[in-house]
Amino acid sequence: MSSLPRRVKSEAKALKSEDDELPSFLNSSSESEEEEEEWEPKSKIAKRPRLPKKNEAKPKKAAAPRSTVARKKVRKVAIKEEMSMLNMISMPFWQDVSLPIAGAEDNRMQLLNLKEEDVGTKQKTLNQKPEVPKKMEMNLFQGKNVKCFESDEKPSTSVPVMGNQVKHEKSEEDFTVDEPPFKKIKSTTCPEGKPVKNLGGNKVKEEFEMNWDIVQALSEITNVEPWVCANLIRLFKEENTIPFIARYRKELINNLEADALREVQQSLEELRTVAKKTHTMIQKLKKEGKLSGCLLTALLNCRTLEELDHVSAPYKTGSKGTKAQRAKQLGLEPAALSLLQNPLGLNLFSYIRPNTKGLSTIQEVEAGVQHILADIFAKDKDTLDFVRKLCQQRYICIQSALAKVSSKSGNEKDIDKFQLYHEFSCNIKNIQHHQILAINRGENLKILTVKVNIPDGVKNEFCWWCVNERWRPKQFLKPELMRILRSSVEDAYKRLIYPLLCREFRSKLTSDAEKESVMMFGRNLRQLLLTSPVRGRTLMGVDPGYKHGCKLAIISPTSQILHTDVVYLHSGQGFREAEKIKSLLLQYSCSTVVIGNGTACRETEAYFADLIMKKYFAPLDVVYCIVSEAGASIYSVSPEAAKEMPDLDPNLRSAVSIARRVQDPLAELVKIEPKHIGVGMYQHDVSQTLLKATLDSVVEECVSFVGVDINICSEILLRHIAGLNANRAKNIIEWREKNGPFINREQLKEVKGLGPKSFQQCAGFIRFNQEYIKTFCSSKKTELGSHTLLTKAGTLAKKKSKPAPCASRQPNPLDQTCIHPESYNIATRFLTFIGGNANDIGKSDMQQKVNAVIQKEGLEGTAKRLNTTVHTLQLIIDGLTQPESFDIRTDFDKPDFKRSIVCFEDLSVGTILTGKVENATPFGVFVDIGVGKAGLIPVRNITEAKLSKVKKRRSLGLGPGERVEVKVLNVDIPRLRITLDLIRVL
């Protein structure tokens, strides 16, 4: 075993000599101590020793006297050869065809002259420009100032990152923010623009390298193709937002939805956290002198925080050390290693030291050897992989039972909540996410005890495999040594591996359950935010209450507060207050009442329903609806509410918020912290960091996809646009107040703090009302004209150049669409191709011209003619054909307006009702059927056949706000429980 110290020494030398490079321990790929002969990974060693050759070549050049020109030529050739070799070894495959960084003008000229048939030869010439290797490995998406749309032969906006696919393929360029991106053209062998998948894999260079590839690991975790993962890693690294990626980089992500992108992003952060903590631990152990070759390999193999904790726990500060460590301190490590590699020369009696604790008897020596072997087995990657694979093939179950302590002294009410889990057992493959969260909560409250049950068959098969396969000695073992080996394997399983497996199973189940809970919350929140707005109505918002009365607020169709008041409906003054309500409704022509679902909601609903049935508000045909008031009280006392409604009592602010939630749910609900909106499940038990990040991302996605009119939107709404934040939103509002309305998207670049990257991310989600802009511009021209008449000729001649900037600030009809500025050139060429006019955007003539061309040429044919991609063309078509006032929320559900009420006692089995979904969970959907208590549709009753085609296409399933028709299956009056069956989605 003398090779072990030599290996450690060689590693130490490498670490000292390569300070500027990646640490040498990244080259480690050993699996166990018995395979040290094959330890050195040849593929990784070949990457390094190129750079020092420059120093070796200097004496040779000095020895042979040459002219200065000759020396420069030789040096230049050497650099070229060296760089080409370095690129072949270390560069990711998709960067092999990328252009080097050169001056903007040089690159532009090279690109303009580039032809498809000779791109292979020209590219070689371009790539020979001497650059340092780091520049050759530039990120694929870094920006360059290259104008890409100067002719029809230039590529378009969004094509996937591709490797060295075909010889005749155009070179790629990076995109800028203020100018359209220059992406790869589809190759003939890859018509969909996907990269060839057999070119050596997707390799991405990370800050902290591990023994596993981050692209492959991410692909395995998320079930997303490796090339998509590689693209997403680069997109996220370039700080692209999820809404921008989901809408404008579809080819790069294989058309993934925003939820899938969020999952990939979260998984990527988890892997990076593991890598970062691993390297922190390595540096710490290195300073303390505890880092051995095997420990280094074990650390670099870790993929989860649980594995990292398992490997590094004995070496943490304050740890007393493991049994194996104490045995090693006694000098028994050579004996343990000898047992595996050279058992014939092992004599355990020679290690006995009568006066030393732990070595005084042969039994203590054997126990020490056993502990060292068990530690080696438990940290070996192949061994752990085998036992994990074994567990996947067996029945592993999680069990929960009522804790003895809680049964004696516990709150009976809390104990009853977990009655289902007092004697619970389920296969870990089949257990539901909500069951895991419930079990975890019961365990945290010390009501339940939980354990993972792994069958004995796993242990028996594992022990046999270890003794006869993985850790089989290289020579014959004596019976007493074979006994030690078997005991070591059993000890490793029982004391180290079994607890690790249990922790891994629990952690994986909990992590998956938390993610599903957060994702479900996100889906519910999206459904709620995208509820169709009720436009053009004057609304009366009612915040119900008993003692302090019901707060009223009447708001105009433009969300202006017209009147606020307080009425006492439930204190014997109901008849007198009815006159006041009637006069207010008639005065403001208000026929829609919005009631919050808080305290006294049922009584307030019954009060209005009774008056409506009696036609008390005639001639008005009054209807009402119930809306969730979750978060309204928190918002009413927030600084934003005080700034927006400074002269209004906080109690009345909540009534205003309730009314506005129906008029424009998105604009109102973004003012409230998402977790207070109340459409989640076990939201207080999950990671609050993950929850906040996901919900904020969902809000950003919804606001961005709906779009905002830059000239009338609020600062709060602007904050949630992709690429913007509180400071940038504030600066936009200040610019608008100082300079007047924005005329076009280009003016956003003038806003302080809004750089090229921010502009790229937000530009496509900002809208401009063209009628308003035209009116403003015409009035501005009139003012300029009258001012010109009053000036003298000499003054006019001097000031001729001042109105020039106005020429660049002309309205652009494309600014009212979802088309990104980087695609304006393609959109203009498409308009020319179909014979259309930008001023006809959204009109029926435009729709007819587009349809005629698409029917004749086909979508793919038209995209090919315009030298763009199908996804980009489809986005342009959508932007040109959608009407100016188009809102994606019109396809979603509106509030359910009612005139009468149904009581709980009126329900019977078989009754068919309509209702509105309140909340969706993994075990079912809660539906408000108007009886004061939501009914539950169990998940087994929600089949795909009952969902409409629209719902299937949206992949939204059932979410808050959707109207459904249900049948009552069961009514439990004592417990106030209603079980429903879904008939159809309305």
Stockholm file with secondary structure:
# STOCKHOLM 1.0

chainA/1-986         MSSLPRRVKSEAKALKSEDDELPSFLNSSSESEEEEEEWEPKSKIAKRPRLPKKNEAKPKKAAAPRSTVARKKVRKVAIKEEMSMLNMISMPFWQDVSLPIAGAEDNRMQLLNLKEEDVGTKQKTLNQKPEVPKKMEMNLFQGKNVKCFESDEKPSTSVPVMGNQVKHEKSEEDFTVDEPPFKKIKSTTCPEGKPVKNLGGNKVKEEFEMNWDIVQALSEITNVEPWVCANLIRLFKEENTIPFIARYRKELINNLEADALREVQQSLEELRTVAKKTHTMIQKLKKEGKLSGCLLTALLNCRTLEELDHVSAPYKTGSKGTKAQRAKQLGLEPAALSLLQNPLGLNLFSYIRPNTKGLSTIQEVEAGVQHILADIFAKDKDTLDFVRKLCQQRYICIQSALAKVSSKSGNEKDIDKFQLYHEFSCNIKNIQHHQILAINRGENLKILTVKVNIPDGVKNEFCWWCVNERWRPKQFLKPELMRILRSSVEDAYKRLIYPLLCREFRSKLTSDAEKESVMMFGRNLRQLLLTSPVRGRTLMGVDPGYKHGCKLAIISPTSQILHTDVVYLHSGQGFREAEKIKSLLLQYSCSTVVIGNGTACRETEAYFADLIMKKYFAPLDVVYCIVSEAGASIYSVSPEAAKEMPDLDPNLRSAVSIARRVQDPLAELVKIEPKHIGVGMYQHDVSQTLLKATLDSVVEECVSFVGVDINICSEILLRHIAGLNANRAKNIIEWREKNGPFINREQLKEVKGLGPKSFQQCAGFIRFNQEYIKTFCSSKKTELGSHTLLTKAGTLAKKKSKPAPCASRQPNPLDQTCIHPESYNIATRFLTFIGGNANDIGKSDMQQKVNAVIQKEGLEGTAKRLNTTVHTLQLIIDGLTQPESFDIRTDFDKPDFKRSIVCFEDLSVGTILTGKVENATPFGVFVDIGVGKAGLIPVRNITEAKLSKVKKRRSLGLGPGERVEVKVLNVDIPRLRITLDLIRVL
#=GR chainA/1-986 SS CTHHHHHHHHHHHHHHHCSSSSCGGGGCCCCCGGGGGGCSCHHHHTTSTTTTHHHHHHHHHHHSCCCHHHHHHHHHHHHHHHHHHHHHHHSCGGGTTBCCCCCHHHHHHHHHTCCSTTHHHHHHHHHTSCCCHHHHTCCTTCCCCCCCCSSTTSCCSCCCCCCSCCSSCCCBCCCCSSSCCCCCCCCSSCTTCCCCSCSSCCCCCCSSCCSSCHHHHHHHHHTCCHHHHHHHHHHHHTTCCHHHHHHHCTGGGTTCCHHHHHHHHHHHHHHHHHHHHHHHHHHHHHHHTCCCHHHHHHHHTCCSHHHHHHHHGGGSTTCCCCHHHHHHHTTCHHHHHHHHHCGGGCCGGGGCCTTSTTTSSHHHHHHHHHHHHHHHHHTCHHHHHHHHHHHHTSCCEEEEEECHHHHHSSCHHHHHHTGGGTEEEEETTTCCHHHHHHHHHHHHTTSEEEEEECCHHHHHHHHHHIIIIITCCSSCCCHHHHHHHHHHHHHIIIIIIHHHHHHHHHHHHHHHHHHHHHHHHHHHHHHHHTSCCCCSCCEEEEECCSTTCEEEEEECTTSCEEEEEEECCSSSCHHHHHHHHHHHHHHTTCCEEEEESSTTHHHHHHHHHHHHHTTTTTTSCCEEEEECCTTHHHHHTSHHHHHHSTTSCHHHHHHHHHHHHHHCHHHHHTTSCGGGSCCCSSTTTSCHHHHHHHHHHHHHHHHHHHCEETTTCCHHHHHTSTTCCHHHHHHHHHHHHHHCSCCSGGGGGGSTTCCHHHHHHHGGGEECCHHHHHHHHHHHHHHHHHHHHHSCHHHHHHGGGTTHHHHTTCCCGGGGSSCCGGGHHHHHHHHHHHTCCGGGTTSHHHHHHHHHHHHHHCHHHHHHHTTSCHHHHHHHHHHHHSCTTCCGGGGSCCCCCBSSCCCGGGCCTTCEEEEEEEEEETTEEEEECSSSSCEEEEGGGCCGGGSCHHHHHHTCCSCTTCEEEEEEEEEETTTTEEEEEEEEEC
#=GC SS_cons         CTHHHHHHHHHHHHHHHCSSSSCGGGGCCCCCGGGGGGCSCHHHHTTSTTTTHHHHHHHHHHHSCCCHHHHHHHHHHHHHHHHHHHHHHHSCGGGTTBCCCCCHHHHHHHHHTCCSTTHHHHHHHHHTSCCCHHHHTCCTTCCCCCCCCSSTTSCCSCCCCCCSCCSSCCCBCCCCSSSCCCCCCCCSSCTTCCCCSCSSCCCCCCSSCCSSCHHHHHHHHHTCCHHHHHHHHHHHHTTCCHHHHHHHCTGGGTTCCHHHHHHHHHHHHHHHHHHHHHHHHHHHHHHHTCCCHHHHHHHHTCCSHHHHHHHHGGGSTTCCCCHHHHHHHTTCHHHHHHHHHCGGGCCGGGGCCTTSTTTSSHHHHHHHHHHHHHHHHHTCHHHHHHHHHHHHTSCCEEEEEECHHHHHSSCHHHHHHTGGGTEEEEETTTCCHHHHHHHHHHHHTTSEEEEEECCHHHHHHHHHHIIIIITCCSSCCCHHHHHHHHHHHHHIIIIIIHHHHHHHHHHHHHHHHHHHHHHHHHHHHHHHHTSCCCCSCCEEEEECCSTTCEEEEEECTTSCEEEEEEECCSSSCHHHHHHHHHHHHHHTTCCEEEEESSTTHHHHHHHHHHHHHTTTTTTSCCEEEEECCTTHHHHHTSHHHHHHSTTSCHHHHHHHHHHHHHHCHHHHHTTSCGGGSCCCSSTTTSCHHHHHHHHHHHHHHHHHHHCEETTTCCHHHHHTSTTCCHHHHHHHHHHHHHHCSCCSGGGGGGSTTCCHHHHHHHGGGEECCHHHHHHHHHHHHHHHHHHHHHSCHHHHHHGGGTTHHHHTTCCCGGGGSSCCGGGHHHHHHHHHHHTCCGGGTTSHHHHHHHHHHHHHHCHHHHHHHTTSCHHHHHHHHHHHHSCTTCCGGGGSCCCCCBSSCCCGGGCCTTCEEEEEEEEEETTEEEEECSSSSCEEEEGGGCCGGGSCHHHHHHTCCSCTTCEEEEEEEEEETTTTEEEEEEEEEC
//
